[in-house]
Amino acid sequence: MEIVLSNSSGVPLYEQITSQIRAAILTGQLPEGAPLVSLRQLARDLQVSLITVTRAYNDLAAEELITNVPGKGSYVLPVNRAAAQASARATVRDQLTRTVSTAHTAGLALSDVRDLLEEVWNENQRG
């Protein structure tokens, strides 16, 4: 799997790494039991600090998506689909709350936000 980072996105690098690995696990691109690239190797590949990659892996372990085995590496755990869906739902709700606040501040109507949501949804269905 390829991880693409952006220094200009405003999202911390460890969060970008975490979200891309999480997506690969939840979509099955990284199946149960699959080994992850070592911390040091991923840090070298992405040209980031070891601390950044360690934080991402620790966050994934806290979400029970991976396990870190000392001396052996990190591996994908079986996915609890119900828990993953509940977590995703909470994340989407939080993001939508911020979006609605921004829309209110900008004076956008609900119909404008719906149109934008549908536009973004359709763009992501293609990609």
ChimeraX commands (.cxc) that place a marker at each C-alpha (Angstrom):
marker #1 position 0.00,0.00,0.00 radius 0.5
marker #1 position 1.15,3.51,-0.74 radius 0.5
marker #1 position 0.92,6.29,1.83 radius 0.5
marker #1 position 0.81,9.84,0.50 radius 0.5
marker #1 position 1.52,12.71,2.89 radius 0.5
marker #1 position 0.86,16.41,2.52 radius 0.5
marker #1 position 2.82,18.96,4.52 radius 0.5
marker #1 position 0.32,21.67,3.55 radius 0.5
marker #1 position -2.95,19.96,4.52 radius 0.5
marker #1 position -3.01,21.20,8.11 radius 0.5
marker #1 position -3.53,17.59,9.28 radius 0.5
marker #1 position -0.65,16.24,11.40 radius 0.5
marker #1 position 1.50,13.69,9.56 radius 0.5
marker #1 position 0.82,10.93,12.11 radius 0.5
marker #1 position -2.94,11.41,11.57 radius 0.5
marker #1 position -2.49,11.17,7.80 radius 0.5
marker #1 position -0.57,7.91,8.23 radius 0.5
marker #1 position -3.13,6.57,10.71 radius 0.5
marker #1 position -6.13,7.37,8.52 radius 0.5
marker #1 position -4.60,5.83,5.38 radius 0.5
marker #1 position -3.61,2.60,7.14 radius 0.5
marker #1 position -7.02,2.49,8.88 radius 0.5
marker #1 position -8.76,2.81,5.50 radius 0.5
marker #1 position -6.59,0.03,4.03 radius 0.5
marker #1 position -7.50,-2.26,6.94 radius 0.5
marker #1 position -11.23,-1.49,6.89 radius 0.5
marker #1 position -11.48,-1.96,3.11 radius 0.5
marker #1 position -9.59,-5.24,3.24 radius 0.5
marker #1 position -6.58,-3.97,1.31 radius 0.5
marker #1 position -4.59,-5.01,4.39 radius 0.5
marker #1 position -6.17,-8.32,5.48 radius 0.5
marker #1 position -6.19,-9.87,8.94 radius 0.5
marker #1 position -2.72,-11.08,9.93 radius 0.5
marker #1 position -0.91,-8.96,7.33 radius 0.5
marker #1 position 2.39,-7.57,8.59 radius 0.5
marker #1 position 2.87,-3.82,8.47 radius 0.5
marker #1 position 6.10,-2.23,7.30 radius 0.5
marker #1 position 8.49,-1.80,10.22 radius 0.5
marker #1 position 8.44,1.52,12.05 radius 0.5
marker #1 position 11.95,2.42,10.95 radius 0.5
marker #1 position 11.39,1.41,7.34 radius 0.5
marker #1 position 8.14,3.40,7.05 radius 0.5
marker #1 position 9.81,6.44,8.65 radius 0.5
marker #1 position 12.61,6.18,6.05 radius 0.5
marker #1 position 10.20,5.63,3.16 radius 0.5
marker #1 position 8.04,8.61,4.13 radius 0.5
marker #1 position 10.99,10.75,5.24 radius 0.5
marker #1 position 9.40,11.47,8.62 radius 0.5
marker #1 position 10.62,10.93,12.16 radius 0.5
marker #1 position 10.39,7.57,13.87 radius 0.5
marker #1 position 8.27,9.28,16.54 radius 0.5
marker #1 position 5.66,10.22,13.90 radius 0.5
marker #1 position 5.29,6.63,12.67 radius 0.5
marker #1 position 5.33,5.26,16.23 radius 0.5
marker #1 position 2.45,7.59,17.15 radius 0.5
marker #1 position 0.45,6.41,14.12 radius 0.5
marker #1 position 1.01,2.72,14.92 radius 0.5
marker #1 position 0.20,3.28,18.61 radius 0.5
marker #1 position -3.06,5.03,17.65 radius 0.5
marker #1 position -3.98,2.10,15.38 radius 0.5
marker #1 position -3.19,-0.32,18.21 radius 0.5
marker #1 position -5.37,1.72,20.59 radius 0.5
marker #1 position -8.21,1.37,18.06 radius 0.5
marker #1 position -7.54,-2.39,18.12 radius 0.5
marker #1 position -6.86,-2.45,14.38 radius 0.5
marker #1 position -3.26,-3.66,14.74 radius 0.5
marker #1 position -1.12,-5.33,17.35 radius 0.5
marker #1 position 2.48,-4.39,18.04 radius 0.5
marker #1 position 4.55,-7.48,18.89 radius 0.5
marker #1 position 7.88,-6.49,20.49 radius 0.5
marker #1 position 10.78,-7.77,18.42 radius 0.5
marker #1 position 8.51,-9.11,15.67 radius 0.5
marker #1 position 6.61,-6.15,14.21 radius 0.5
marker #1 position 3.04,-4.98,13.79 radius 0.5
marker #1 position 0.18,-7.05,12.38 radius 0.5
marker #1 position -3.41,-6.41,11.32 radius 0.5
marker #1 position -5.98,-7.71,13.79 radius 0.5
marker #1 position -9.40,-9.14,12.90 radius 0.5
marker #1 position -11.78,-6.25,12.29 radius 0.5
marker #1 position -14.84,-5.86,14.49 radius 0.5
marker #1 position -17.12,-4.46,11.77 radius 0.5
marker #1 position -19.78,-3.20,14.19 radius 0.5
marker #1 position -17.23,-1.33,16.31 radius 0.5
marker #1 position -15.50,0.04,13.19 radius 0.5
marker #1 position -18.82,1.28,11.82 radius 0.5
marker #1 position -19.76,2.90,15.13 radius 0.5
marker #1 position -16.38,4.64,15.27 radius 0.5
marker #1 position -16.72,5.83,11.67 radius 0.5
marker #1 position -20.23,7.10,12.38 radius 0.5
marker #1 position -18.97,9.11,15.38 radius 0.5
marker #1 position -16.13,10.57,13.29 radius 0.5
marker #1 position -18.48,11.54,10.45 radius 0.5
marker #1 position -20.90,13.13,12.92 radius 0.5
marker #1 position -18.09,15.19,14.44 radius 0.5
marker #1 position -16.92,16.34,11.01 radius 0.5
marker #1 position -20.48,17.19,9.98 radius 0.5
marker #1 position -20.95,19.23,13.16 radius 0.5
marker #1 position -17.91,21.33,12.23 radius 0.5
marker #1 position -19.16,21.60,8.63 radius 0.5
marker #1 position -22.60,22.81,9.74 radius 0.5
marker #1 position -21.00,25.39,12.02 radius 0.5
marker #1 position -18.87,26.67,9.13 radius 0.5
marker #1 position -21.91,26.74,6.85 radius 0.5
marker #1 position -23.94,28.74,9.40 radius 0.5
marker #1 position -21.09,31.22,9.82 radius 0.5
marker #1 position -20.88,31.64,6.04 radius 0.5
marker #1 position -24.64,32.04,5.69 radius 0.5
marker #1 position -25.11,28.94,3.54 radius 0.5
marker #1 position -28.54,27.34,3.32 radius 0.5
marker #1 position -29.18,23.68,4.14 radius 0.5
marker #1 position -29.86,23.08,0.44 radius 0.5
marker #1 position -26.38,24.45,-0.40 radius 0.5
marker #1 position -24.78,22.08,2.10 radius 0.5
marker #1 position -26.80,19.13,0.74 radius 0.5
marker #1 position -25.67,20.00,-2.80 radius 0.5
marker #1 position -22.04,20.17,-1.68 radius 0.5
marker #1 position -22.33,16.89,0.24 radius 0.5
marker #1 position -23.82,15.16,-2.79 radius 0.5
marker #1 position -21.10,16.60,-5.04 radius 0.5
marker #1 position -18.32,15.38,-2.75 radius 0.5
marker #1 position -20.05,12.00,-2.27 radius 0.5
marker #1 position -20.24,11.48,-6.02 radius 0.5
marker #1 position -16.63,12.53,-6.55 radius 0.5
marker #1 position -15.51,9.97,-3.99 radius 0.5
marker #1 position -17.62,7.21,-5.55 radius 0.5
marker #1 position -15.65,7.62,-8.78 radius 0.5
marker #1 position -12.24,7.66,-7.11 radius 0.5
marker link #1:1,2 radius 0.2
marker link #1:2,3 radius 0.2
marker link #1:3,4 radius 0.2
marker link #1:4,5 radius 0.2
marker link #1:5,6 radius 0.2
marker link #1:6,7 radius 0.2
marker link #1:7,8 radius 0.2
marker link #1:8,9 radius 0.2
marker link #1:9,10 radius 0.2
marker link #1:10,11 radius 0.2
marker link #1:11,12 radius 0.2
marker link #1:12,13 radius 0.2
marker link #1:13,14 radius 0.2
marker link #1:14,15 radius 0.2
marker link #1:15,16 radius 0.2
marker link #1:16,17 radius 0.2
marker link #1:17,18 radius 0.2
marker link #1:18,19 radius 0.2
marker link #1:19,20 radius 0.2
marker link #1:20,21 radius 0.2
marker link #1:21,22 radius 0.2
marker link #1:22,23 radius 0.2
marker link #1:23,24 radius 0.2
marker link #1:24,25 radius 0.2
marker link #1:25,26 radius 0.2
marker link #1:26,27 radius 0.2
marker link #1:27,28 radius 0.2
marker link #1:28,29 radius 0.2
marker link #1:29,30 radius 0.2
marker link #1:30,31 radius 0.2
marker link #1:31,32 radius 0.2
marker link #1:32,33 radius 0.2
marker link #1:33,34 radius 0.2
marker link #1:34,35 radius 0.2
marker link #1:35,36 radius 0.2
marker link #1:36,37 radius 0.2
marker link #1:37,38 radius 0.2
marker link #1:38,39 radius 0.2
marker link #1:39,40 radius 0.2
marker link #1:40,41 radius 0.2
marker link #1:41,42 radius 0.2
marker link #1:42,43 radius 0.2
marker link #1:43,44 radius 0.2
marker link #1:44,45 radius 0.2
marker link #1:45,46 radius 0.2
marker link #1:46,47 radius 0.2
marker link #1:47,48 radius 0.2
marker link #1:48,49 radius 0.2
marker link #1:49,50 radius 0.2
marker link #1:50,51 radius 0.2
marker link #1:51,52 radius 0.2
marker link #1:52,53 radius 0.2
marker link #1:53,54 radius 0.2
marker link #1:54,55 radius 0.2
marker link #1:55,56 radius 0.2
marker link #1:56,57 radius 0.2
marker link #1:57,58 radius 0.2
marker link #1:58,59 radius 0.2
marker link #1:59,60 radius 0.2
marker link #1:60,61 radius 0.2
marker link #1:61,62 radius 0.2
marker link #1:62,63 radius 0.2
marker link #1:63,64 radius 0.2
marker link #1:64,65 radius 0.2
marker link #1:65,66 radius 0.2
marker link #1:66,67 radius 0.2
marker link #1:67,68 radius 0.2
marker link #1:68,69 radius 0.2
marker link #1:69,70 radius 0.2
marker link #1:70,71 radius 0.2
marker link #1:71,72 radius 0.2
marker link #1:72,73 radius 0.2
marker link #1:73,74 radius 0.2
marker link #1:74,75 radius 0.2
marker link #1:75,76 radius 0.2
marker link #1:76,77 radius 0.2
marker link #1:77,78 radius 0.2
marker link #1:78,79 radius 0.2
marker link #1:79,80 radius 0.2
marker link #1:80,81 radius 0.2
marker link #1:81,82 radius 0.2
marker link #1:82,83 radius 0.2
marker link #1:83,84 radius 0.2
marker link #1:84,85 radius 0.2
marker link #1:85,86 radius 0.2
marker link #1:86,87 radius 0.2
marker link #1:87,88 radius 0.2
marker link #1:88,89 radius 0.2
marker link #1:89,90 radius 0.2
marker link #1:90,91 radius 0.2
marker link #1:91,92 radius 0.2
marker link #1:92,93 radius 0.2
marker link #1:93,94 radius 0.2
marker link #1:94,95 radius 0.2
marker link #1:95,96 radius 0.2
marker link #1:96,97 radius 0.2
marker link #1:97,98 radius 0.2
marker link #1:98,99 radius 0.2
marker link #1:99,100 radius 0.2
marker link #1:100,101 radius 0.2
marker link #1:101,102 radius 0.2
marker link #1:102,103 radius 0.2
marker link #1:103,104 radius 0.2
marker link #1:104,105 radius 0.2
marker link #1:105,106 radius 0.2
marker link #1:106,107 radius 0.2
marker link #1:107,108 radius 0.2
marker link #1:108,109 radius 0.2
marker link #1:109,110 radius 0.2
marker link #1:110,111 radius 0.2
marker link #1:111,112 radius 0.2
marker link #1:112,113 radius 0.2
marker link #1:113,114 radius 0.2
marker link #1:114,115 radius 0.2
marker link #1:115,116 radius 0.2
marker link #1:116,117 radius 0.2
marker link #1:117,118 radius 0.2
marker link #1:118,119 radius 0.2
marker link #1:119,120 radius 0.2
marker link #1:120,121 radius 0.2
marker link #1:121,122 radius 0.2
marker link #1:122,123 radius 0.2
marker link #1:123,124 radius 0.2
marker link #1:124,125 radius 0.2
marker link #1:125,126 radius 0.2
marker link #1:126,127 radius 0.2
view
